Amino acid sequence: MFVMELTYTAPIERVEPLLEAHVAWLDALYEEGVAIASGRKKPRDGGIILATGDDRARIEKIAATDPFVVGEVCTYRITEFLATKTAPELAPYRQQLPS
C-alpha cells in the first residue's frame, strides 16, 4: 500500500487549468483498481492518494504521468506501508507482516 502525497510547487492559478486532466487521470487509477481514496489536503497545498500495490517502481511511474507532474506544478512524496489493520470495508487490502 502507498500514500502518494502531492505538494503544489506552483501557484494555484497554474494548478487549476490542469485540474480536469488530473481528475481524468485519477478516474483511470480508480478503474484500474490502483487508487482506493484521494482528495485535497487542507489547506489546499496539494493532495493525497491512497494506492494499492506492492511495486514501488510502478507507483513512481504512475505518479510521473500525473498531469500535475507533467505540467510541472507539483511533486510527489511516496510512502510505502503494510496495511496490517483496516476497517472492515478495506479487508481485501490487508497485508501480512513478512516472516
N, CA, C and O atoms as CSV, one atom per row, in Angstrom:
chain,resi,resn,atom,element,x,y,z
A,1,MET,N,N,0.861,-1.169,0.000
A,1,MET,CA,C,0.000,0.000,0.000
A,1,MET,C,C,0.906,1.230,0.000
A,1,MET,O,O,2.017,1.209,0.530
A,2,PHE,N,N,0.398,2.297,-0.608
A,2,PHE,CA,C,1.196,3.520,-0.730
A,2,PHE,C,C,0.358,4.754,-0.418
A,2,PHE,O,O,-0.815,4.842,-0.780
A,3,VAL,N,N,0.991,5.698,0.260
A,3,VAL,CA,C,0.437,7.035,0.403
A,3,VAL,C,C,1.198,7.890,-0.593
A,3,VAL,O,O,2.415,8.046,-0.493
A,4,MET,N,N,0.472,8.443,-1.553
A,4,MET,CA,C,1.063,9.313,-2.571
A,4,MET,C,C,0.671,10.736,-2.193
A,4,MET,O,O,-0.470,11.153,-2.393
A,5,GLU,N,N,1.632,11.476,-1.645
A,5,GLU,CA,C,1.350,12.847,-1.222
A,5,GLU,C,C,1.908,13.809,-2.256
A,5,GLU,O,O,3.111,13.845,-2.515
A,6,LEU,N,N,1.000,14.593,-2.846
A,6,LEU,CA,C,1.473,15.583,-3.809
A,6,LEU,C,C,1.426,16.960,-3.178
A,6,LEU,O,O,0.511,17.296,-2.426
A,7,THR,N,N,2.433,17.740,-3.505
A,7,THR,CA,C,2.561,19.102,-2.987
A,7,THR,C,C,2.724,20.036,-4.170
A,7,THR,O,O,3.580,19.825,-5.030
A,8,TYR,N,N,1.896,21.072,-4.208
A,8,TYR,CA,C,1.996,22.044,-5.287
A,8,TYR,C,C,3.316,22.806,-5.194
A,8,TYR,O,O,3.758,23.200,-4.115
A,9,THR,N,N,3.923,22.997,-6.350
A,9,THR,CA,C,5.171,23.750,-6.440
A,9,THR,C,C,4.969,25.035,-7.238
A,9,THR,O,O,5.917,25.771,-7.514
A,10,ALA,N,N,3.724,25.286,-7.600
A,10,ALA,CA,C,3.367,26.471,-8.390
A,10,ALA,C,C,2.114,27.082,-7.776
A,10,ALA,O,O,1.403,26.408,-7.032
A,11,PRO,N,N,1.835,28.337,-8.073
A,11,PRO,CA,C,0.624,28.977,-7.570
A,11,PRO,C,C,-0.631,28.245,-8.068
A,11,PRO,O,O,-0.629,27.643,-9.142
A,12,ILE,N,N,-1.686,28.309,-7.277
A,12,ILE,CA,C,-2.939,27.624,-7.603
A,12,ILE,C,C,-3.469,28.052,-8.976
A,12,ILE,O,O,-4.170,27.281,-9.633
A,13,GLU,N,N,-3.149,29.244,-9.405
A,13,GLU,CA,C,-3.584,29.724,-10.716
A,13,GLU,C,C,-2.984,28.884,-11.850
A,13,GLU,O,O,-3.564,28.805,-12.933
A,14,ARG,N,N,-1.836,28.261,-11.610
A,14,ARG,CA,C,-1.224,27.363,-12.602
A,14,ARG,C,C,-1.731,25.941,-12.446
A,14,ARG,O,O,-1.685,25.157,-13.393
A,15,VAL,N,N,-2.220,25.599,-11.247
A,15,VAL,CA,C,-2.738,24.256,-10.983
A,15,VAL,C,C,-4.129,24.090,-11.597
A,15,VAL,O,O,-4.413,23.079,-12.240
A,16,GLU,N,N,-4.988,25.082,-11.395
A,16,GLU,CA,C,-6.398,24.989,-11.812
A,16,GLU,C,C,-6.599,24.566,-13.266
A,16,GLU,O,O,-7.457,23.720,-13.516
A,17,PRO,N,N,-5.855,25.105,-14.247
A,17,PRO,CA,C,-6.085,24.698,-15.630
A,17,PRO,C,C,-5.808,23.215,-15.895
A,17,PRO,O,O,-6.284,22.663,-16.887
A,18,LEU,N,N,-5.040,22.568,-15.011
A,18,LEU,CA,C,-4.703,21.155,-15.172
A,18,LEU,C,C,-5.615,20.231,-14.380
A,18,LEU,O,O,-5.484,19.010,-14.455
A,19,LEU,N,N,-6.543,20.812,-13.617
A,19,LEU,CA,C,-7.379,20.022,-12.710
A,19,LEU,C,C,-8.241,18.998,-13.434
A,19,LEU,O,O,-8.335,17.855,-12.985
A,20,GLU,N,N,-8.866,19.371,-14.533
A,20,GLU,CA,C,-9.729,18.434,-15.257
A,20,GLU,C,C,-8.937,17.221,-15.739
A,20,GLU,O,O,-9.401,16.088,-15.612
A,21,ALA,N,N,-7.754,17.448,-16.285
A,21,ALA,CA,C,-6.909,16.349,-16.745
A,21,ALA,C,C,-6.443,15.493,-15.564
A,21,ALA,O,O,-6.354,14.271,-15.682
A,22,HIS,N,N,-6.148,16.126,-14.434
A,22,HIS,CA,C,-5.739,15.387,-13.233
A,22,HIS,C,C,-6.868,14.482,-12.751
A,22,HIS,O,O,-6.626,13.331,-12.388
A,23,VAL,N,N,-8.095,14.991,-12.743
A,23,VAL,CA,C,-9.248,14.189,-12.301
A,23,VAL,C,C,-9.471,13.008,-13.252
A,23,VAL,O,O,-9.782,11.908,-12.796
A,24,ALA,N,N,-9.322,13.213,-14.544
A,24,ALA,CA,C,-9.452,12.119,-15.507
A,24,ALA,C,C,-8.368,11.065,-15.266
A,24,ALA,O,O,-8.629,9.866,-15.357
A,25,TRP,N,N,-7.154,11.521,-14.958
A,25,TRP,CA,C,-6.056,10.617,-14.625
A,25,TRP,C,C,-6.400,9.806,-13.376
A,25,TRP,O,O,-6.174,8.596,-13.334
A,26,LEU,N,N,-6.946,10.475,-12.363
A,26,LEU,CA,C,-7.373,9.779,-11.142
A,26,LEU,C,C,-8.466,8.755,-11.443
A,26,LEU,O,O,-8.428,7.634,-10.935
A,27,ASP,N,N,-9.439,9.142,-12.270
A,27,ASP,CA,C,-10.523,8.220,-12.630
A,27,ASP,C,C,-9.962,6.935,-13.231
A,27,ASP,O,O,-10.448,5.843,-12.936
A,28,ALA,N,N,-8.948,7.066,-14.067
A,28,ALA,CA,C,-8.318,5.886,-14.661
A,28,ALA,C,C,-7.660,5.022,-13.589
A,28,ALA,O,O,-7.700,3.795,-13.679
A,29,LEU,N,N,-7.053,5.643,-12.574
A,29,LEU,CA,C,-6.442,4.875,-11.483
A,29,LEU,C,C,-7.485,4.107,-10.689
A,29,LEU,O,O,-7.238,2.978,-10.263
A,30,TYR,N,N,-8.655,4.716,-10.486
A,30,TYR,CA,C,-9.749,4.007,-9.817
A,30,TYR,C,C,-10.228,2.842,-10.671
A,30,TYR,O,O,-10.474,1.753,-10.154
A,31,GLU,N,N,-10.363,3.063,-11.975
A,31,GLU,CA,C,-10.799,1.995,-12.892
A,31,GLU,C,C,-9.829,0.813,-12.860
A,31,GLU,O,O,-10.252,-0.342,-12.917
A,32,GLU,N,N,-8.535,1.102,-12.768
A,32,GLU,CA,C,-7.508,0.058,-12.737
A,32,GLU,C,C,-7.434,-0.644,-11.382
A,32,GLU,O,O,-6.788,-1.685,-11.259
A,33,GLY,N,N,-8.091,-0.083,-10.365
A,33,GLY,CA,C,-8.020,-0.653,-9.032
A,33,GLY,C,C,-6.779,-0.237,-8.269
A,33,GLY,O,O,-6.462,-0.830,-7.238
A,34,VAL,N,N,-6.070,0.772,-8.755
A,34,VAL,CA,C,-4.860,1.249,-8.077
A,34,VAL,C,C,-5.223,2.210,-6.953
A,34,VAL,O,O,-4.733,2.056,-5.834
A,35,ALA,N,N,-6.067,3.192,-7.225
A,35,ALA,CA,C,-6.468,4.179,-6.213
A,35,ALA,C,C,-7.687,3.685,-5.462
A,35,ALA,O,O,-8.632,3.166,-6.056
A,36,ILE,N,N,-7.657,3.853,-4.128
A,36,ILE,CA,C,-8.839,3.491,-3.331
A,36,ILE,C,C,-9.382,4.682,-2.549
A,36,ILE,O,O,-10.483,4.611,-2.003
A,37,ALA,N,N,-8.628,5.772,-2.489
A,37,ALA,CA,C,-9.106,7.012,-1.857
A,37,ALA,C,C,-8.194,8.145,-2.313
A,37,ALA,O,O,-7.009,7.941,-2.580
A,38,SER,N,N,-8.772,9.348,-2.398
A,38,SER,CA,C,-7.964,10.506,-2.778
A,38,SER,C,C,-8.689,11.770,-2.379
A,38,SER,O,O,-9.898,11.759,-2.145
A,39,GLY,N,N,-7.945,12.865,-2.303
A,39,GLY,CA,C,-8.562,14.149,-2.003
A,39,GLY,C,C,-7.540,15.236,-1.776
A,39,GLY,O,O,-6.340,14.986,-1.661
A,40,ARG,N,N,-8.056,16.459,-1.716
A,40,ARG,CA,C,-7.215,17.641,-1.469
A,40,ARG,C,C,-6.749,17.668,-0.026
A,40,ARG,O,O,-7.440,17.205,0.882
A,41,LYS,N,N,-5.562,18.222,0.162
A,41,LYS,CA,C,-5.109,18.488,1.525
A,41,LYS,C,C,-5.770,19.789,1.983
A,41,LYS,O,O,-6.185,20.615,1.170
A,42,LYS,N,N,-5.855,19.945,3.273
A,42,LYS,CA,C,-6.397,21.166,3.861
A,42,LYS,C,C,-5.355,21.700,4.814
A,42,LYS,O,O,-5.093,21.050,5.826
A,43,PRO,N,N,-4.742,22.841,4.557
A,43,PRO,CA,C,-5.060,23.797,3.495
A,43,PRO,C,C,-4.706,23.223,2.126
A,43,PRO,O,O,-3.967,22.244,2.020
A,44,ARG,N,N,-5.239,23.842,1.093
A,44,ARG,CA,C,-5.106,23.331,-0.266
A,44,ARG,C,C,-3.717,23.625,-0.834
A,44,ARG,O,O,-3.519,24.571,-1.595
A,45,ASP,N,N,-2.773,22.787,-0.438
A,45,ASP,CA,C,-1.417,22.907,-0.967
A,45,ASP,C,C,-0.968,21.624,-1.650
A,45,ASP,O,O,0.222,21.405,-1.876
A,46,GLY,N,N,-1.949,20.773,-1.977
A,46,GLY,CA,C,-1.663,19.502,-2.633
A,46,GLY,C,C,-2.773,18.517,-2.377
A,46,GLY,O,O,-3.920,18.907,-2.155
A,47,GLY,N,N,-2.441,17.237,-2.407
A,47,GLY,CA,C,-3.441,16.196,-2.210
A,47,GLY,C,C,-2.808,14.897,-1.774
A,47,GLY,O,O,-1.588,14.768,-1.670
A,48,ILE,N,N,-3.691,13.927,-1.519
A,48,ILE,CA,C,-3.281,12.596,-1.068
A,48,ILE,C,C,-4.016,11.564,-1.916
A,48,ILE,O,O,-5.204,11.708,-2.202
A,49,ILE,N,N,-3.290,10.527,-2.311
A,49,ILE,CA,C,-3.894,9.367,-2.964
A,49,ILE,C,C,-3.462,8.144,-2.170
A,49,ILE,O,O,-2.276,7.966,-1.895
A,50,LEU,N,N,-4.416,7.305,-1.804
A,50,LEU,CA,C,-4.116,6.025,-1.175
A,50,LEU,C,C,-4.160,4.989,-2.291
A,50,LEU,O,O,-5.202,4.777,-2.912
A,51,ALA,N,N,-3.020,4.344,-2.543
A,51,ALA,CA,C,-2.889,3.439,-3.681
A,51,ALA,C,C,-2.521,2.033,-3.224
A,51,ALA,O,O,-1.796,1.842,-2.248
A,52,THR,N,N,-3.040,1.062,-3.955
A,52,THR,CA,C,-2.733,-0.334,-3.662
A,52,THR,C,C,-1.610,-0.804,-4.573
A,52,THR,O,O,-1.383,-0.250,-5.648
A,53,GLY,N,N,-0.931,-1.815,-4.126
A,53,GLY,CA,C,0.128,-2.400,-4.933
A,53,GLY,C,C,1.313,-2.765,-4.078
A,53,GLY,O,O,1.385,-2.408,-2.902
A,54,ASP,N,N,2.249,-3.486,-4.682
A,54,ASP,CA,C,3.444,-3.875,-3.944
A,54,ASP,C,C,4.714,-3.587,-4.750
A,54,ASP,O,O,5.794,-4.078,-4.425
A,55,ASP,N,N,4.566,-2.788,-5.799
A,55,ASP,CA,C,5.696,-2.455,-6.657
A,55,ASP,C,C,5.910,-0.941,-6.644
A,55,ASP,O,O,5.230,-0.196,-7.349
A,56,ARG,N,N,6.860,-0.506,-5.835
A,56,ARG,CA,C,7.114,0.932,-5.686
A,56,ARG,C,C,7.482,1.581,-7.022
A,56,ARG,O,O,7.045,2.694,-7.312
A,57,ALA,N,N,8.281,0.893,-7.829
A,57,ALA,CA,C,8.679,1.454,-9.122
A,57,ALA,C,C,7.458,1.734,-9.985
A,57,ALA,O,O,7.417,2.741,-10.691
A,58,ARG,N,N,6.469,0.858,-9.937
A,58,ARG,CA,C,5.245,1.076,-10.713
A,58,ARG,C,C,4.501,2.312,-10.218
A,58,ARG,O,O,4.023,3.111,-11.024
A,59,ILE,N,N,4.401,2.476,-8.907
A,59,ILE,CA,C,3.721,3.638,-8.334
A,59,ILE,C,C,4.467,4.924,-8.702
A,59,ILE,O,O,3.838,5.942,-8.990
A,60,GLU,N,N,5.784,4.884,-8.694
A,60,GLU,CA,C,6.575,6.058,-9.092
A,60,GLU,C,C,6.332,6.407,-10.560
A,60,GLU,O,O,6.238,7.583,-10.913
A,61,LYS,N,N,6.231,5.386,-11.417
A,61,LYS,CA,C,5.939,5.626,-12.837
A,61,LYS,C,C,4.547,6.221,-13.016
A,61,LYS,O,O,4.346,7.116,-13.837
A,62,ILE,N,N,3.594,5.722,-12.246
A,62,ILE,CA,C,2.229,6.255,-12.304
A,62,ILE,C,C,2.232,7.728,-11.906
A,62,ILE,O,O,1.631,8.556,-12.589
A,63,ALA,N,N,2.904,8.056,-10.805
A,63,ALA,CA,C,2.964,9.445,-10.339
A,63,ALA,C,C,3.563,10.350,-11.411
A,63,ALA,O,O,3.132,11.492,-11.572
A,64,ALA,N,N,4.543,9.849,-12.135
A,64,ALA,CA,C,5.200,10.657,-13.162
A,64,ALA,C,C,4.274,11.010,-14.318
A,64,ALA,O,O,4.555,11.939,-15.076
A,65,THR,N,N,3.165,10.273,-14.458
A,65,THR,CA,C,2.221,10.550,-15.541
A,65,THR,C,C,1.094,11.485,-15.125
A,65,THR,O,O,0.266,11.851,-15.959
A,66,ASP,N,N,1.044,11.876,-13.872
A,66,ASP,CA,C,0.018,12.810,-13.409
A,66,ASP,C,C,0.153,14.118,-14.198
A,66,ASP,O,O,1.253,14.663,-14.292
A,67,PRO,N,N,-0.938,14.628,-14.764
A,67,PRO,CA,C,-0.854,15.905,-15.485
A,67,PRO,C,C,-0.279,17.040,-14.647
A,67,PRO,O,O,0.308,17.970,-15.201
A,68,PHE,N,N,-0.431,16.988,-13.341
A,68,PHE,CA,C,0.190,17.998,-12.481
A,68,PHE,C,C,1.715,17.901,-12.534
A,68,PHE,O,O,2.403,18.922,-12.519
A,69,VAL,N,N,2.246,16.675,-12.597
A,69,VAL,CA,C,3.694,16.489,-12.687
A,69,VAL,C,C,4.171,16.892,-14.080
A,69,VAL,O,O,5.151,17.623,-14.226
A,70,VAL,N,N,3.467,16.406,-15.099
A,70,VAL,CA,C,3.825,16.740,-16.477
A,70,VAL,C,C,3.796,18.258,-16.678
A,70,VAL,O,O,4.646,18.815,-17.372
A,71,GLY,N,N,2.806,18.921,-16.061
A,71,GLY,CA,C,2.684,20.375,-16.149
A,71,GLY,C,C,3.593,21.129,-15.197
A,71,GLY,O,O,3.558,22.358,-15.134
A,72,GLU,N,N,4.407,20.389,-14.458
A,72,GLU,CA,C,5.396,20.949,-13.538
A,72,GLU,C,C,4.783,21.870,-12.477
A,72,GLU,O,O,5.300,22.954,-12.206
A,73,VAL,N,N,3.663,21.416,-11.876
A,73,VAL,CA,C,3.041,22.202,-10.800
A,73,VAL,C,C,3.009,21.451,-9.473
A,73,VAL,O,O,2.474,21.966,-8.490
A,74,CYS,N,N,3.575,20.235,-9.427
A,74,CYS,CA,C,3.611,19.509,-8.155
A,74,CYS,C,C,4.749,18.508,-8.137
A,74,CYS,O,O,5.319,18.163,-9.172
A,75,THR,N,N,5.062,18.054,-6.942
A,75,THR,CA,C,5.991,16.948,-6.735
A,75,THR,C,C,5.284,15.914,-5.876
A,75,THR,O,O,4.311,16.227,-5.189
A,76,TYR,N,N,5.772,14.688,-5.915
A,76,TYR,CA,C,5.201,13.602,-5.116
A,76,TYR,C,C,6.182,13.126,-4.066
A,76,TYR,O,O,7.390,13.070,-4.295
A,77,ARG,N,N,5.644,12.789,-2.923
A,77,ARG,CA,C,6.367,12.043,-1.886
A,77,ARG,C,C,5.587,10.752,-1.723
A,77,ARG,O,O,4.401,10.782,-1.395
A,78,ILE,N,N,6.228,9.636,-1.947
A,78,ILE,CA,C,5.552,8.338,-1.897
A,78,ILE,C,C,6.045,7.576,-0.679
A,78,ILE,O,O,7.245,7.377,-0.494
A,79,THR,N,N,5.091,7.151,0.151
A,79,THR,CA,C,5.397,6.390,1.354
A,79,THR,C,C,4.750,5.019,1.241
A,79,THR,O,O,3.535,4.909,1.079
A,80,GLU,N,N,5.555,3.987,1.325
A,80,GLU,CA,C,5.038,2.620,1.290
A,80,GLU,C,C,4.805,2.149,2.723
A,80,GLU,O,O,5.604,2.432,3.616
A,81,PHE,N,N,3.707,1.431,2.932
A,81,PHE,CA,C,3.444,0.858,4.251
A,81,PHE,C,C,2.694,-0.452,4.101
A,81,PHE,O,O,2.101,-0.726,3.058
A,82,LEU,N,N,2.726,-1.262,5.154
A,82,LEU,CA,C,1.971,-2.510,5.188
A,82,LEU,C,C,0.671,-2.262,5.930
A,82,LEU,O,O,0.684,-1.940,7.118
A,83,ALA,N,N,-0.431,-2.408,5.251
A,83,ALA,CA,C,-1.758,-2.180,5.844
A,83,ALA,C,C,-2.199,-3.458,6.570
A,83,ALA,O,O,-3.000,-4.236,6.053
A,84,THR,N,N,-1.663,-3.653,7.770
A,84,THR,CA,C,-1.947,-4.873,8.522
A,84,THR,C,C,-3.271,-4.795,9.274
A,84,THR,O,O,-3.806,-5.824,9.687
A,85,LYS,N,N,-3.798,-3.610,9.455
A,85,LYS,CA,C,-5.085,-3.422,10.126
A,85,LYS,C,C,-5.881,-2.424,9.302
A,85,LYS,O,O,-5.362,-1.377,8.914
A,86,THR,N,N,-7.143,-2.749,9.035
A,86,THR,CA,C,-8.000,-1.888,8.228
A,86,THR,C,C,-9.420,-1.898,8.763
A,86,THR,O,O,-9.785,-2.745,9.579
A,87,ALA,N,N,-10.215,-0.950,8.297
A,87,ALA,CA,C,-11.654,-1.002,8.530
A,87,ALA,C,C,-12.190,-2.232,7.798
A,87,ALA,O,O,-11.583,-2.682,6.826
A,88,PRO,N,N,-13.310,-2.777,8.248
A,88,PRO,CA,C,-13.854,-3.974,7.602
A,88,PRO,C,C,-14.030,-3.814,6.088
A,88,PRO,O,O,-13.821,-4.766,5.336
A,89,GLU,N,N,-14.408,-2.632,5.647
A,89,GLU,CA,C,-14.633,-2.405,4.216
A,89,GLU,C,C,-13.344,-2.510,3.397
A,89,GLU,O,O,-13.388,-2.735,2.188
A,90,LEU,N,N,-12.211,-2.348,4.056
A,90,LEU,CA,C,-10.916,-2.427,3.371
A,90,LEU,C,C,-10.213,-3.763,3.595
A,90,LEU,O,O,-9.036,-3.907,3.265
A,91,ALA,N,N,-10.919,-4.729,4.147
A,91,ALA,CA,C,-10.332,-6.033,4.443
A,91,ALA,C,C,-9.613,-6.667,3.246
A,91,ALA,O,O,-8.585,-7.315,3.439
A,92,PRO,N,N,-10.119,-6.503,2.019
A,92,PRO,CA,C,-9.394,-7.105,0.888
A,92,PRO,C,C,-7.974,-6.551,0.696
A,92,PRO,O,O,-7.161,-7.160,0.001
A,93,TYR,N,N,-7.678,-5.405,1.308
A,93,TYR,CA,C,-6.372,-4.773,1.147
A,93,TYR,C,C,-5.424,-5.051,2.301
A,93,TYR,O,O,-4.289,-4.573,2.294
A,94,ARG,N,N,-5.867,-5.816,3.293
A,94,ARG,CA,C,-4.996,-6.122,4.441
A,94,ARG,C,C,-3.785,-6.904,3.988
A,94,ARG,O,O,-3.854,-7.729,3.076
A,95,GLN,N,N,-2.662,-6.624,4.653
A,95,GLN,CA,C,-1.409,-7.281,4.326
A,95,GLN,C,C,-0.847,-7.971,5.559
A,95,GLN,O,O,-1.171,-7.619,6.692
A,96,GLN,N,N,-0.007,-8.952,5.315
A,96,GLN,CA,C,0.656,-9.682,6.380
A,96,GLN,C,C,2.074,-9.150,6.548
A,96,GLN,O,O,2.730,-8.773,5.577
A,97,LEU,N,N,2.532,-9.127,7.792
A,97,LEU,CA,C,3.926,-8.779,8.040
A,97,LEU,C,C,4.810,-9.898,7.507
A,97,LEU,O,O,4.440,-11.069,7.583
A,98,PRO,N,N,5.980,-9.546,6.965
A,98,PRO,CA,C,6.877,-10.611,6.489
A,98,PRO,C,C,7.347,-11.462,7.655
A,98,PRO,O,O,7.483,-10.980,8.780
A,99,SER,N,N,7.585,-12.700,7.379
A,99,SER,CA,C,8.051,-13.639,8.427
A,99,SER,C,C,9.498,-13.434,8.743
A,99,SER,O,O,10.049,-14.132,9.594
